C-alpha cells in the first residue's frame, strides 16, 4: 500500500518546521526565514508546527514518564512565564 500523501506532506512540513527552529538557534536567521517562507501556505505551516510539537512532547513523555497532561501543563506555565518575563537568555 503506498503512503498517504497527506501524511507524507504533514511529516515534510514538520521537518521544515524543525529545520527553521534549528536554523534560528544556530543563528542562521536568513535560513530560518527562508524555511518559513518555503511552506506552501499557512495551513501547511500550522500543521507542520503542530505535528512537530506533538512529536517533541511524545519524545519528552517517553523519556520522563510524565503524562501528556502534566507536560502540557508545565509547558503552559513556561509560556506564561515567557509572556510575562521575556524569553530565557
CNS distance restraints for C-alpha pairs under 8 A (distance, minus, plus):
assign (resid   3 and name CA) (resid   7 and name CA) 7.58 0.50 0.50
assign (resid   3 and name CA) (resid   8 and name CA) 7.03 0.50 0.50
assign (resid   4 and name CA) (resid   8 and name CA) 6.24 0.50 0.50
assign (resid   5 and name CA) (resid   9 and name CA) 6.08 0.50 0.50
assign (resid   6 and name CA) (resid  10 and name CA) 6.23 0.50 0.50
assign (resid   7 and name CA) (resid  11 and name CA) 6.29 0.50 0.50
assign (resid   8 and name CA) (resid  12 and name CA) 6.20 0.50 0.50
assign (resid   9 and name CA) (resid  13 and name CA) 6.07 0.50 0.50
assign (resid  10 and name CA) (resid  14 and name CA) 6.19 0.50 0.50
assign (resid  10 and name CA) (resid  44 and name CA) 7.32 0.50 0.50
assign (resid  10 and name CA) (resid  47 and name CA) 6.39 0.50 0.50
assign (resid  10 and name CA) (resid  48 and name CA) 5.81 0.50 0.50
assign (resid  10 and name CA) (resid  51 and name CA) 7.32 0.50 0.50
assign (resid  11 and name CA) (resid  15 and name CA) 6.19 0.50 0.50
assign (resid  11 and name CA) (resid  48 and name CA) 6.98 0.50 0.50
assign (resid  11 and name CA) (resid  51 and name CA) 7.52 0.50 0.50
assign (resid  12 and name CA) (resid  16 and name CA) 6.21 0.50 0.50
assign (resid  12 and name CA) (resid  48 and name CA) 7.55 0.50 0.50
assign (resid  13 and name CA) (resid  17 and name CA) 6.16 0.50 0.50
assign (resid  13 and name CA) (resid  39 and name CA) 7.27 0.50 0.50
assign (resid  13 and name CA) (resid  44 and name CA) 6.44 0.50 0.50
assign (resid  13 and name CA) (resid  45 and name CA) 6.61 0.50 0.50
assign (resid  13 and name CA) (resid  47 and name CA) 7.12 0.50 0.50
assign (resid  13 and name CA) (resid  48 and name CA) 4.29 0.50 0.50
assign (resid  13 and name CA) (resid  49 and name CA) 7.57 0.50 0.50
assign (resid  14 and name CA) (resid  18 and name CA) 6.15 0.50 0.50
assign (resid  14 and name CA) (resid  47 and name CA) 7.50 0.50 0.50
assign (resid  14 and name CA) (resid  48 and name CA) 3.96 0.50 0.50
assign (resid  14 and name CA) (resid  49 and name CA) 5.88 0.50 0.50
assign (resid  14 and name CA) (resid  50 and name CA) 7.82 0.50 0.50
assign (resid  14 and name CA) (resid  51 and name CA) 5.92 0.50 0.50
assign (resid  14 and name CA) (resid  52 and name CA) 5.11 0.50 0.50
assign (resid  15 and name CA) (resid  19 and name CA) 6.10 0.50 0.50
assign (resid  15 and name CA) (resid  48 and name CA) 7.48 0.50 0.50
assign (resid  15 and name CA) (resid  52 and name CA) 7.67 0.50 0.50
assign (resid  16 and name CA) (resid  20 and name CA) 6.25 0.50 0.50
assign (resid  16 and name CA) (resid  35 and name CA) 6.36 0.50 0.50
assign (resid  16 and name CA) (resid  36 and name CA) 7.68 0.50 0.50
assign (resid  16 and name CA) (resid  39 and name CA) 7.88 0.50 0.50
assign (resid  16 and name CA) (resid  48 and name CA) 7.39 0.50 0.50
assign (resid  17 and name CA) (resid  21 and name CA) 6.39 0.50 0.50
assign (resid  17 and name CA) (resid  35 and name CA) 7.53 0.50 0.50
assign (resid  17 and name CA) (resid  36 and name CA) 7.30 0.50 0.50
assign (resid  17 and name CA) (resid  45 and name CA) 7.43 0.50 0.50
assign (resid  17 and name CA) (resid  48 and name CA) 5.99 0.50 0.50
assign (resid  17 and name CA) (resid  49 and name CA) 5.74 0.50 0.50
assign (resid  17 and name CA) (resid  52 and name CA) 7.10 0.50 0.50
assign (resid  18 and name CA) (resid  22 and name CA) 6.11 0.50 0.50
assign (resid  18 and name CA) (resid  49 and name CA) 7.96 0.50 0.50
assign (resid  18 and name CA) (resid  52 and name CA) 6.94 0.50 0.50
assign (resid  19 and name CA) (resid  23 and name CA) 5.99 0.50 0.50
assign (resid  19 and name CA) (resid  32 and name CA) 7.26 0.50 0.50
assign (resid  19 and name CA) (resid  35 and name CA) 7.17 0.50 0.50
assign (resid  20 and name CA) (resid  24 and name CA) 6.20 0.50 0.50
assign (resid  20 and name CA) (resid  31 and name CA) 7.14 0.50 0.50
assign (resid  20 and name CA) (resid  32 and name CA) 4.27 0.50 0.50
assign (resid  20 and name CA) (resid  33 and name CA) 7.19 0.50 0.50
assign (resid  20 and name CA) (resid  35 and name CA) 5.55 0.50 0.50
assign (resid  20 and name CA) (resid  36 and name CA) 6.42 0.50 0.50
assign (resid  21 and name CA) (resid  25 and name CA) 6.25 0.50 0.50
assign (resid  21 and name CA) (resid  32 and name CA) 6.78 0.50 0.50
assign (resid  22 and name CA) (resid  26 and name CA) 6.30 0.50 0.50
assign (resid  22 and name CA) (resid  32 and name CA) 7.79 0.50 0.50
assign (resid  23 and name CA) (resid  27 and name CA) 6.32 0.50 0.50
assign (resid  23 and name CA) (resid  28 and name CA) 4.94 0.50 0.50
assign (resid  23 and name CA) (resid  29 and name CA) 6.57 0.50 0.50
assign (resid  23 and name CA) (resid  31 and name CA) 6.01 0.50 0.50
assign (resid  23 and name CA) (resid  32 and name CA) 5.09 0.50 0.50
assign (resid  24 and name CA) (resid  28 and name CA) 5.35 0.50 0.50
assign (resid  24 and name CA) (resid  29 and name CA) 5.23 0.50 0.50
assign (resid  24 and name CA) (resid  31 and name CA) 7.64 0.50 0.50
assign (resid  24 and name CA) (resid  32 and name CA) 5.47 0.50 0.50
assign (resid  28 and name CA) (resid  32 and name CA) 6.27 0.50 0.50
assign (resid  29 and name CA) (resid  33 and name CA) 6.04 0.50 0.50
assign (resid  30 and name CA) (resid  34 and name CA) 6.08 0.50 0.50
assign (resid  31 and name CA) (resid  35 and name CA) 6.19 0.50 0.50
assign (resid  32 and name CA) (resid  36 and name CA) 6.22 0.50 0.50
assign (resid  33 and name CA) (resid  37 and name CA) 6.11 0.50 0.50
assign (resid  34 and name CA) (resid  38 and name CA) 6.16 0.50 0.50
assign (resid  35 and name CA) (resid  39 and name CA) 7.13 0.50 0.50
assign (resid  36 and name CA) (resid  45 and name CA) 7.66 0.50 0.50
assign (resid  39 and name CA) (resid  44 and name CA) 6.31 0.50 0.50
assign (resid  39 and name CA) (resid  45 and name CA) 5.82 0.50 0.50
assign (resid  40 and name CA) (resid  44 and name CA) 6.53 0.50 0.50
assign (resid  40 and name CA) (resid  45 and name CA) 7.82 0.50 0.50
assign (resid  41 and name CA) (resid  45 and name CA) 6.50 0.50 0.50
assign (resid  42 and name CA) (resid  46 and name CA) 6.12 0.50 0.50
assign (resid  43 and name CA) (resid  47 and name CA) 6.14 0.50 0.50
assign (resid  44 and name CA) (resid  48 and name CA) 5.99 0.50 0.50
assign (resid  45 and name CA) (resid  49 and name CA) 6.25 0.50 0.50
assign (resid  46 and name CA) (resid  50 and name CA) 6.03 0.50 0.50
assign (resid  47 and name CA) (resid  51 and name CA) 6.04 0.50 0.50
assign (resid  48 and name CA) (resid  52 and name CA) 6.10 0.50 0.50
assign (resid  49 and name CA) (resid  53 and name CA) 6.05 0.50 0.50
assign (resid  50 and name CA) (resid  54 and name CA) 6.23 0.50 0.50
assign (resid  51 and name CA) (resid  55 and name CA) 6.09 0.50 0.50
assign (resid  52 and name CA) (resid  56 and name CA) 6.08 0.50 0.50
assign (resid  53 and name CA) (resid  57 and name CA) 6.11 0.50 0.50
assign (resid  54 and name CA) (resid  58 and name CA) 6.06 0.50 0.50
assign (resid  55 and name CA) (resid  59 and name CA) 6.24 0.50 0.50
assign (resid  56 and name CA) (resid  60 and name CA) 6.22 0.50 0.50
assign (resid  57 and name CA) (resid  61 and name CA) 5.95 0.50 0.50
assign (resid  57 and name CA) (resid  68 and name CA) 7.30 0.50 0.50
assign (resid  57 and name CA) (resid  71 and name CA) 7.31 0.50 0.50
assign (resid  58 and name CA) (resid  62 and name CA) 6.18 0.50 0.50
assign (resid  58 and name CA) (resid  68 and name CA) 7.66 0.50 0.50
assign (resid  59 and name CA) (resid  63 and name CA) 6.27 0.50 0.50
assign (resid  60 and name CA) (resid  64 and name CA) 6.01 0.50 0.50
assign (resid  61 and name CA) (resid  65 and name CA) 5.33 0.50 0.50
assign (resid  61 and name CA) (resid  66 and name CA) 5.41 0.50 0.50
assign (resid  61 and name CA) (resid  67 and name CA) 6.44 0.50 0.50
assign (resid  61 and name CA) (resid  68 and name CA) 6.48 0.50 0.50
assign (resid  61 and name CA) (resid  71 and name CA) 7.34 0.50 0.50
assign (resid  62 and name CA) (resid  66 and name CA) 7.76 0.50 0.50
assign (resid  66 and name CA) (resid  70 and name CA) 6.35 0.50 0.50
assign (resid  66 and name CA) (resid  71 and name CA) 6.67 0.50 0.50
assign (resid  67 and name CA) (resid  71 and name CA) 6.35 0.50 0.50
assign (resid  68 and name CA) (resid  72 and name CA) 6.06 0.50 0.50
assign (resid  69 and name CA) (resid  73 and name CA) 6.09 0.50 0.50
assign (resid  70 and name CA) (resid  74 and name CA) 6.22 0.50 0.50
assign (resid  71 and name CA) (resid  75 and name CA) 6.09 0.50 0.50
assign (resid  72 and name CA) (resid  76 and name CA) 6.02 0.50 0.50
assign (resid  73 and name CA) (resid  77 and name CA) 6.33 0.50 0.50
assign (resid  74 and name CA) (resid  78 and name CA) 6.31 0.50 0.50
assign (resid  75 and name CA) (resid  79 and name CA) 6.15 0.50 0.50
assign (resid  76 and name CA) (resid  80 and name CA) 6.20 0.50 0.50
assign (resid  77 and name CA) (resid  81 and name CA) 6.20 0.50 0.50
assign (resid  78 and name CA) (resid  82 and name CA) 6.17 0.50 0.50
assign (resid  79 and name CA) (resid  83 and name CA) 6.12 0.50 0.50
assign (resid  80 and name CA) (resid  84 and name CA) 6.24 0.50 0.50
assign (resid  81 and name CA) (resid  85 and name CA) 5.71 0.50 0.50
assign (resid  81 and name CA) (resid  86 and name CA) 7.32 0.50 0.50
assign (resid  82 and name CA) (resid  86 and name CA) 4.49 0.50 0.50
assign (resid  82 and name CA) (resid  87 and name CA) 5.01 0.50 0.50
assign (resid  82 and name CA) (resid  88 and name CA) 7.36 0.50 0.50
assign (resid  83 and name CA) (resid  87 and name CA) 7.72 0.50 0.50
